[in-house]
């Protein structure tokens, strides 16, 4: 996550507690109904573009209500909307607001986004700045018979910038207004804005911004990535996914792998103080290939002993579990405690799955772990190192 100064972001000026800017036009809010088969689940795309004015909150609510009713009546001509209501609609809100806008209007839109389970999207080439970013954080997904989940989507080449609410001009009562705005922001967003991230935002000056730039940022802000290249499962990728999940998603204080990393190679010839003028060769291998090269071979004696110690015969192996899926497991130190935090990870049709237990690497055991609710799904892109720039993993779409 980077902090940008005023000079770097003069094109993304946001002022007001209101989070307001000078000489801009009001937002444009459009609704699109894509062509669908008669039995398809309802789908609506809403685009919000431009500066968010005070009245845009009410305009958004009216357009959303009209769109939901129109789609419901189209799909259910024999039912009365006011009685039956929509049981389930897929709605995407695509955001592009380089100048932010009025915080009160943005929070009114954010509350509707939460209420209706709307996914928020910032596409490639779009920017969502300041007040707009709080709408982005409200994104949710609701699927029948499933829990409500956060659903905010960022495509590489799209930009999301955060900073604290602030007034355009200081005047008597400004501090009280600021406290009220912050309380309302926390009330509307609730758990979608974790306390530690709220503090990061509120500590920023009006001319400073936080942005989502790396894999670690996307995990911490609970952002889904769209239109990216997905790494092929391998041992180094599974190891990195475990680390990213434990550190950035769960906040676990893990240290190094308990076992499995090679000792640094020593020079093969003694150094008699002679200067070696040969140029160093650049290591142009990708980070996961470098990480794989640093791991012990699967059949090394050190790993064999660790498997006995932790009663995990498949520790740091890549195991085929059927139907084209793979699994592995690792143990990490935490402070002075050796092997304190385990991680079992396996691939699925759409996601990876992780468990903070050492589970037998069989399809039956892993399915039982999922059925008992002791595992969590994570995206395949968790395999990238945490400092990977999102722009570097953009897909060719």
ZAVOPA-208974 format. One record per residue (C-alpha): x negated, y negated, z negated; residue number from 1. Coordinates in Angstrom, 3 decimals. Layout:
<markes>
        px        py        pz  seq
         X         Y         Z  NUM
...
</markes>
This chain:
<markes>
        px        py        pz  seq
     0.000     0.000     0.000    1
    -1.451    -3.340     1.045    2
    -0.941    -6.792    -0.373    3
    -0.588    -9.442     2.328    4
    -1.128   -13.136     1.827    5
     0.800   -16.075     3.260    6
    -1.736   -16.610     6.046    7
    -1.367   -13.036     7.272    8
     2.405   -13.153     7.268    9
     3.368   -16.637     8.385   10
     5.558   -14.980    10.985   11
     7.467   -13.193     8.206   12
     8.165   -16.216     5.990   13
    10.788   -15.594     3.342   14
    11.864   -18.117     0.829   15
    14.694   -18.089    -1.694   16
    16.253   -16.517    -4.580   17
    18.225   -16.471    -2.477   18
    15.118   -15.287    -0.554   19
    15.608   -17.877     2.267   20
    13.717   -19.237     5.235   21
    13.815   -22.328     7.387   22
    15.396   -22.781    10.807   23
    16.704   -19.279    11.452   24
    19.953   -17.893    12.799   25
    22.409   -15.676    10.940   26
    22.239   -11.916    11.255   27
    23.877   -10.030    14.096   28
    25.792    -6.943    12.946   29
    26.804    -4.453    15.658   30
    28.544    -1.071    15.418   31
    27.980     1.800    17.872   32
    30.006     4.991    18.229   33
    27.896     7.582    20.072   34
    29.556    10.111    22.363   35
    30.340    13.272    20.450   36
    32.063    16.587    20.955   37
    35.597    16.639    19.527   38
    34.543    18.864    16.634   39
    31.311    16.985    15.793   40
    30.759    15.403    12.401   41
    31.517    11.673    12.362   42
    28.578     9.454    13.301   43
    28.221     5.676    13.316   44
    25.168     3.508    13.990   45
    25.200    -0.033    12.604   46
    22.443    -2.480    13.483   47
    21.651    -5.542    11.384   48
    19.309    -7.972    13.102   49
    18.065   -11.402    12.029   50
    18.267   -13.618     8.976   51
    20.785   -12.521     6.321   52
    23.120   -15.408     5.465   53
    25.466   -15.618     2.460   54
    28.548   -14.672     4.481   55
    26.856   -11.646     6.087   56
    27.622    -9.483     3.049   57
    31.378    -9.864     3.588   58
    31.025    -9.570     7.364   59
    29.161    -6.272     6.952   60
    31.842    -4.878     4.610   61
    34.633    -5.752     7.050   62
    32.847    -4.254    10.052   63
    31.932    -1.106     8.101   64
    35.529    -0.580     6.919   65
    36.929    -1.115    10.430   66
    34.373     1.265    11.967   67
    35.092     4.016     9.420   68
    38.825     3.728     9.985   69
    38.500     3.720    13.784   70
    36.256     6.787    13.779   71
    38.462     8.667    11.329   72
    41.620     7.992    13.316   73
    39.906     8.996    16.546   74
    38.848    12.333    15.041   75
    42.086    12.868    13.085   76
    44.984    11.373    15.068   77
    47.594    13.202    12.966   78
    46.343    11.907     9.587   79
    46.817     8.561     7.861   80
    43.499     6.952     6.954   81
    44.783     5.164     3.839   82
    45.994     8.503     2.403   83
    43.408    11.045     3.526   84
    40.348     8.835     3.904   85
    37.086     9.990     5.494   86
    35.713    13.098     3.811   87
    32.311    12.813     5.426   88
    30.746    10.384     7.885   89
    27.163    10.141     9.059   90
    26.181     6.479     9.144   91
    22.799     4.995    10.054   92
    22.033     1.364     9.341   93
    19.179     0.157    11.555   94
    17.448    -2.889    10.081   95
    15.376    -5.573    11.812   96
    15.060    -8.757     9.746   97
    11.706   -10.508    10.007   98
    12.852   -13.458     7.888   99
    14.719   -11.700     5.071  100
    17.597   -13.799     3.813  101
    19.979   -14.394     0.940  102
    19.428   -11.898    -1.871  103
    23.072   -11.972    -3.003  104
    24.269   -11.002     0.486  105
    21.586    -8.345     0.814  106
    22.582    -6.781    -2.518  107
    26.249    -6.753    -1.479  108
    25.244    -4.813     1.633  109
    22.962    -2.561    -0.439  110
    25.846    -1.723    -2.804  111
    28.003    -0.689     0.184  112
    25.134     1.393     1.539  113
    24.979     3.271    -1.768  114
    28.739     3.626    -2.051  115
    29.178     5.146     1.419  116
    26.005     7.212     1.580  117
    24.446     5.318     4.485  118
    20.954     6.163     5.750  119
    18.765     3.089     6.310  120
    16.321     3.006     9.218  121
    13.452     0.744    10.283  122
    12.517     1.721    13.821  123
     9.253     1.302    15.696  124
     8.803    -2.366    16.569  125
    11.223    -3.556    13.851  126
    10.450    -5.360    10.594  127
    12.416    -5.389     7.343  128
    11.158    -8.139     5.071  129
    11.999    -9.242     1.521  130
    15.802    -9.249     1.026  131
    16.155    -6.773     3.892  132
    13.747    -4.396     2.117  133
    16.171    -4.087    -0.810  134
    18.876    -2.942     1.616  135
    16.368    -0.413     2.967  136
    15.781     0.995    -0.540  137
    19.510     1.632    -1.028  138
    19.637     4.241     1.759  139
    21.375     7.500     0.807  140
    22.519    10.715     2.428  141
    25.656    12.606     1.469  142
    26.295    16.098     2.756  143
    29.309    18.181     1.726  144
    28.545    20.548    -1.177  145
    25.091    19.009    -1.677  146
    23.582    16.466    -4.046  147
    23.295    12.822    -3.025  148
    19.713    12.133    -1.918  149
    17.717     9.050    -1.013  150
    17.566     8.605     2.738  151
    15.506     5.683     3.963  152
    13.742     6.297     7.256  153
    10.641     4.573     8.599  154
     9.164     5.127    12.027  155
     5.420     4.428    12.460  156
     5.176     1.018    14.080  157
     8.039    -0.256    11.922  158
     7.212    -2.501     8.958  159
     8.748    -2.875     5.492  160
     7.529    -5.705     3.237  161
     8.511    -6.308    -0.399  162
     8.104    -9.260    -2.711  163
     9.877   -10.683    -5.726  164
    13.005   -12.862    -5.451  165
    12.126   -16.542    -5.773  166
    13.781   -19.929    -5.242  167
    13.008   -22.195    -2.324  168
    12.657   -25.118    -4.719  169
    12.139   -25.174    -8.461  170
    14.884   -26.950   -10.368  171
    16.517   -26.759   -13.827  172
    18.087   -23.343   -14.394  173
    15.849   -21.575   -11.876  174
    14.430   -19.146   -14.462  175
    17.902   -18.100   -15.620  176
    18.957   -17.592   -12.006  177
    15.874   -15.487   -11.434  178
    16.635   -13.237   -14.411  179
    20.207   -12.789   -13.191  180
    18.987   -11.908    -9.688  181
    16.542    -9.318   -11.021  182
    19.229    -7.733   -13.236  183
    21.585    -7.497   -10.265  184
    18.851    -6.018    -8.078  185
    18.103    -3.309   -10.640  186
    21.815    -2.617   -11.187  187
    22.578    -2.175    -7.489  188
    19.516    -0.087    -6.644  189
    19.442     1.913    -9.890  190
    17.145     4.958    -9.685  191
    16.358     4.171    -6.047  192
    13.910     1.582    -7.386  193
    11.778     3.327   -10.059  194
    10.641     1.002   -12.885  195
     6.934     1.118   -11.996  196
     7.653     0.110    -8.404  197
    10.051    -2.628    -9.548  198
     7.213    -4.056   -11.655  199
     4.865    -3.979    -8.653  200
     7.391    -5.996    -6.636  201
     8.165    -8.505    -9.393  202
     4.471    -9.216   -10.036  203
     3.999   -10.473    -6.480  204
     3.891   -14.200    -5.864  205
     6.233   -15.703    -3.241  206
     3.387   -15.690    -0.702  207
     2.338   -12.072    -1.399  208
     3.866    -8.904     0.010  209
     3.663    -5.165    -0.591  210
     3.977    -2.917     2.434  211
     4.399     0.782     3.236  212
     1.349     1.714     5.316  213
     0.086     5.151     4.299  214
     1.290     8.662     3.534  215
     0.840     7.968    -0.195  216
     3.001     4.826     0.093  217
     5.762     6.756     1.878  218
     5.778     9.430    -0.839  219
     5.791     6.935    -3.732  220
     8.639     4.924    -2.185  221
    10.538     8.123    -1.332  222
    10.647     7.255     2.364  223
    11.365     9.728     5.161  224
     9.176     9.466     8.248  225
    10.647     9.874    11.714  226
     9.012    10.365    15.124  227
     5.662    11.572    13.814  228
     3.236    14.357    14.674  229
     3.570    17.286    12.250  230
     0.402    19.212    11.295  231
     0.295    22.958    11.855  232
     0.339    24.897     8.525  233
    -3.100    25.928     7.319  234
    -4.783    26.368     3.962  235
    -6.239    22.860     3.747  236
    -2.870    21.371     4.730  237
    -1.010    23.383     2.087  238
    -3.591    22.329    -0.503  239
    -3.192    18.660     0.446  240
     0.609    18.953     0.356  241
     0.409    20.355    -3.184  242
    -1.836    17.498    -4.265  243
     0.396    14.851    -2.689  244
     3.515    16.340    -4.255  245
     2.010    16.664    -7.737  246
     0.232    13.277    -7.806  247
     2.487    10.901    -5.878  248
     5.903    12.544    -6.165  249
     5.764    13.984    -9.677  250
     3.048    11.811   -11.261  251
     1.082    14.803   -12.575  252
    -2.413    13.956   -13.891  253
    -4.247    16.624   -11.912  254
    -7.999    16.771   -11.402  255
    -9.962    18.972    -9.024  256
    -9.106    22.461    -7.878  257
    -9.979    24.856   -10.677  258
   -11.757    27.092    -8.208  259
   -12.172    27.306    -4.463  260
   -14.497    24.481    -3.396  261
   -17.992    25.198    -2.096  262
   -21.043    23.783    -3.809  263
   -22.635    20.924    -1.834  264
   -25.234    22.242     0.586  265
   -28.883    21.666    -0.352  266
   -31.578    20.736     2.185  267
   -33.068    23.858     3.773  268
   -36.618    22.436     3.772  269
   -38.431    20.576     0.986  270
   -38.664    16.818     1.259  271
   -42.322    15.715     1.053  272
   -41.437    12.040     1.161  273
   -41.536    11.878     4.944  274
   -39.030     9.596     6.590  275
   -36.690    11.376     8.985  276
   -36.021     8.940    11.806  277
   -33.558    11.207    13.626  278
   -30.152     9.509    13.950  279
   -27.351    10.978    11.831  280
   -24.632    12.683    13.830  281
   -21.172    11.296    13.234  282
   -18.725    13.788    11.735  283
   -15.706    13.249    13.946  284
   -13.705    16.150    12.548  285
   -10.235    15.285    11.261  286
    -9.856    15.159     7.440  287
    -7.980    18.478     7.165  288
   -10.669    20.281     9.181  289
   -13.339    18.795     6.891  290
   -11.350    19.882     3.840  291
   -10.967    23.409     5.239  292
   -14.737    23.612     5.758  293
   -15.301    22.674     2.091  294
   -13.148    25.532     0.760  295
   -14.509    28.932    -0.208  296
   -13.795    31.822     2.175  297
   -10.689    33.748     1.141  298
   -12.739    36.843     0.233  299
   -15.477    35.087    -1.789  300
   -16.451    36.711    -5.137  301
   -15.630    33.498    -7.020  302
   -12.079    33.528    -5.734  303
   -11.763    37.255    -6.455  304
   -12.632    36.571   -10.097  305
   -10.228    33.635   -10.316  306
    -7.413    35.834    -8.981  307
    -8.003    38.235   -11.843  308
    -8.263    35.399   -14.398  309
    -4.965    33.797   -13.360  310
    -3.216    37.062   -12.437  311
    -2.622    35.691    -8.975  312
    -3.926    38.177    -6.379  313
    -3.041    35.818    -3.503  314
    -4.629    32.669    -4.943  315
    -5.894    30.476    -2.076  316
    -4.940    33.009     0.580  317
    -2.753    32.209     3.564  318
    -0.112    34.950     3.429  319
     2.391    35.773     6.172  320
     5.843    36.151     4.572  321
     7.839    37.002     7.685  322
     9.846    35.148    10.345  323
     6.842    33.040    11.308  324
     6.433    31.519     7.816  325
     3.303    31.267     5.651  326
     2.613    30.821     1.916  327
    -0.294    30.087    -0.421  328
    -0.993    28.945    -3.981  329
    -3.541    26.903    -5.914  330
    -4.420    25.946    -9.485  331
    -5.658    22.534   -10.640  332
    -7.427    21.358   -13.768  333
    -5.839    18.655   -15.923  334
    -8.324    16.930   -18.209  335
   -10.152    19.613   -20.198  336
    -7.553    22.290   -19.480  337
    -8.699    24.748   -16.844  338
    -6.046    25.822   -14.394  339
    -3.368    23.792   -16.191  340
    -1.202    23.000   -13.148  341
    -0.338    25.679   -10.580  342
     1.290    25.112    -7.198  343
     2.891    27.696    -4.939  344
     3.792    26.448    -1.466  345
     5.474    28.031     1.534  346
     6.876    27.017     4.893  347
    10.514    27.091     5.976  348
    12.565    26.243     9.025  349
    12.701    22.510     8.351  350
    10.572    21.819     5.246  351
     7.802    23.061     3.062  352
     8.799    24.268    -0.419  353
     6.759    23.888    -3.603  354
     7.002    25.381    -7.067  355
     4.925    24.447   -10.097  356
     4.565    28.134   -10.959  357
     2.460    31.006    -9.673  358
     5.103    33.012    -7.834  359
     4.439    36.313    -6.025  360
     3.996    35.510    -2.343  361
     6.782    37.692    -1.037  362
     9.851    36.477     0.841  363
    12.163    37.918    -1.818  364
    10.353    36.214    -4.722  365
    10.183    32.862    -2.945  366
    13.857    32.973    -1.968  367
    14.688    33.753    -5.601  368
    12.600    30.743    -6.680  369
    14.638    28.564    -4.334  370
    17.933    30.098    -5.425  371
    17.100    29.473    -9.104  372
    16.390    25.796    -8.377  373
    12.733    26.059    -9.450  374
    11.295    24.784    -6.163  375
    11.580    21.539    -4.224  376
    11.612    20.888    -0.467  377
     9.018    18.472     0.902  378
     8.388    17.326     4.497  379
     5.635    18.899     6.570  380
     3.857    15.541     6.809  381
     2.882    15.876     3.106  382
    -0.039    17.892     4.514  383
    -1.784    14.709     5.634  384
    -4.346    13.102     3.273  385
    -2.802    10.319     1.152  386
    -4.783     7.489     2.772  387
    -3.659     8.470     6.283  388
    -2.326     5.408     8.093  389
     1.206     5.963     9.342  390
     0.263     4.409    12.670  391
    -2.259     7.225    13.213  392
     0.372     9.995    13.059  393
     2.974     8.426    15.336  394
     4.467    10.926    17.758  395
     4.709    10.443    21.494  396
     8.452     9.748    21.636  397
</markes>
